Amino acid sequence: MAKYRIIVNPVSGRGAGEKSLPAIHKYLRNWEADYDLFLTERPGHAISLAERAVTDGCDTVIGVGGDGTANEIICGLMQAQEGATMGMLAIGRGNDFAFGVGIPKGVEAGCRVITEGYRKKIDIGRVVGGDYPNGRYFGNGVGIGFDAVVGFEAQKMTRLTGFLSYIIAALKTIFLYYQAPVVRIEYDNQELVLPALMISIMNGQRMGGGFMMTPGSSMLDGLLNLCIARQVSRGRTLALIPHFLRGDQAGEDPITTCQAQKVVVTALEGVLPAHADGETLCSQGKQLAIELLPTQLELICQPPQAVQ
């Protein structure tokens, strides 16, 4: 059995996954790597492919794609409950998970990281609720409210990709989604009740390819970082965008930040649109329970001193 199982999402990054295949084969063959390669055929396929890789005896599973592909690989490996290592070649639109764990964008840079072989164990999150009453794992974070709707709108865009699509989607969403649900947020024996425009529950640092939700987050500390924005006017929402691009929103009046290991968000009025790592959790949810599982998954990435 091949040592490395490569799982490629061919439509990731508007077709960048399929276009990357010759470069992947060339690099890995030059390295004389023992590998086989599978293409995903539908949403969720990478989950079953990653589980199968573990069953087949592969000790390293490498995803090729963006945040959605990374999320499916994580789900598959966590469901397998075995010790396979994860790698990632980041060629998607946002690549926020890769950013948070120190994996550079692109096939060549990513393959170089794989061959160097530095590994670390990272925390993994799990969310229960919405369309996933039995739970779904995540690596980067859960977005509820405004952030989720921005992601939904970005996915609809056929001509734009990358960070620009999220910027345009954010501007569009300001005028589509501004009536925040009233929520109860319970975290580590504390409780908040407020009309929440956005709740970001992060293991990583960034969402949407450039919005620094919780720049101080670490996937090694056993804690989720929360960034909560209460409802404000459209003008104030627009004015907050530059702060999220810089990552200095924590000092702004509508923002609350905190850390927790477990979080439960309940809609008292309205509903909860939500995503995990960009993958839709629900559009009309009423309650989501999120927890962090420390040091769950071994990952191939750059050593700390190499991350800029």
Stockholm file with secondary structure:
# STOCKHOLM 1.0

chainA/1-308         MAKYRIIVNPVSGRGAGEKSLPAIHKYLRNWEADYDLFLTERPGHAISLAERAVTDGCDTVIGVGGDGTANEIICGLMQAQEGATMGMLAIGRGNDFAFGVGIPKGVEAGCRVITEGYRKKIDIGRVVGGDYPNGRYFGNGVGIGFDAVVGFEAQKMTRLTGFLSYIIAALKTIFLYYQAPVVRIEYDNQELVLPALMISIMNGQRMGGGFMMTPGSSMLDGLLNLCIARQVSRGRTLALIPHFLRGDQAGEDPITTCQAQKVVVTALEGVLPAHADGETLCSQGKQLAIELLPTQLELICQPPQAVQ
#=GR chainA/1-308 SS CCSEEEEECTTHHHHHHHHTHHHHHHHHHHTTCCEEEEECCSTTHHHHHHHHHHHHTCSEEEEEESHHHHHHHHHHHHHHTSCCEEEEEECSSCCHHHHHHTCCBSHHHHHHHHHHCCEEEEEEEEEEETTEEEEEEESSEEEEEHHHHHHHHHHHCSSCCHHHHHHHHHHHHHHHCCCCCEEEEEETTEEEEEEEEEEEEESSSEETTTEESCTTCCTTSSCEEEEEEECCCHHHHHHHHHHHHHTCGGGSTTEEEEEESEEEEEEEESCEEEEETTEEEEEEESEEEEEEEEEEEEEECCCGGGCC
#=GC SS_cons         CCSEEEEECTTHHHHHHHHTHHHHHHHHHHTTCCEEEEECCSTTHHHHHHHHHHHHTCSEEEEEESHHHHHHHHHHHHHHTSCCEEEEEECSSCCHHHHHHTCCBSHHHHHHHHHHCCEEEEEEEEEEETTEEEEEEESSEEEEEHHHHHHHHHHHCSSCCHHHHHHHHHHHHHHHCCCCCEEEEEETTEEEEEEEEEEEEESSSEETTTEESCTTCCTTSSCEEEEEEECCCHHHHHHHHHHHHHTCGGGSTTEEEEEESEEEEEEEESCEEEEETTEEEEEEESEEEEEEEEEEEEEECCCGGGCC
//
